[in-house]
Amino acid sequence: MPATHVITFKLKDDTDLLAARSLFEGVFEMKNSCKKADGVSYMLSVRGGKQITEGLLGKLAKEWEWTFVFEFENTDDLQYFLLKDPTHQKFAGSFRPLLADAIALTFDDHVFA
């Protein structure tokens, strides 16, 4: 069953957007650079970008600026990504200092109980 990881965040006010853009490109590169021990890529897809909603929905989004969505074939692959993948761990370590706030959610598709 497919599993999804969503991260939504806002950057610190003093974050250089060129540096941030380089990191954002790194998010998309993880689809191919994150591999299991056997060398096989396991991420199905990654997509994301800047918050574009205005009006009431924009107010509901509060100050969240960016969202990325990662899709995996199953929960085991998602857990490997979050807890063990050295490429992701290194990337997350370089990304955290830029964050003012973040929320991360994970779920199995179509599981409601």
Secondary structure in CASP SS format (residue, H / E / C, confidence):
PFRMAT SS
TARGET T0000
AUTHOR 0000-0000-0000
METHOD secondary structure of the structure
MODEL  1
M C 1.00
P C 1.00
A E 1.00
T E 1.00
H E 1.00
V E 1.00
I E 1.00
T E 1.00
F E 1.00
K E 1.00
L E 1.00
K C 1.00
D C 1.00
D C 1.00
T C 1.00
D C 1.00
L H 1.00
L H 1.00
A H 1.00
A H 1.00
R H 1.00
S H 1.00
L H 1.00
F H 1.00
E H 1.00
G H 1.00
V H 1.00
F H 1.00
E H 1.00
M H 1.00
K H 1.00
N H 1.00
S H 1.00
C C 1.00
K E 1.00
K C 1.00
A C 1.00
D C 1.00
G C 1.00
V C 1.00
S E 1.00
Y C 1.00
M E 1.00
L E 1.00
S E 1.00
V E 1.00
R E 1.00
G E 1.00
G E 1.00
K E 1.00
Q C 1.00
I C 1.00
T C 1.00
E C 1.00
G H 1.00
L H 1.00
L H 1.00
G H 1.00
K H 1.00
L H 1.00
A C 1.00
K C 1.00
E C 1.00
W C 1.00
E C 1.00
W E 1.00
T E 1.00
F E 1.00
V E 1.00
F E 1.00
E E 1.00
F E 1.00
E C 1.00
N C 1.00
T H 1.00
D H 1.00
D H 1.00
L H 1.00
Q H 1.00
Y H 1.00
F H 1.00
L H 1.00
L H 1.00
K C 1.00
D C 1.00
P H 1.00
T H 1.00
H H 1.00
Q H 1.00
K H 1.00
F H 1.00
A H 1.00
G H 1.00
S H 1.00
F H 1.00
R H 1.00
P H 1.00
L H 1.00
L E 1.00
A E 1.00
D E 1.00
A E 1.00
I E 1.00
A E 1.00
L E 1.00
T E 1.00
F E 1.00
D E 1.00
D C 1.00
H C 1.00
V C 1.00
F C 1.00
A C 1.00
END
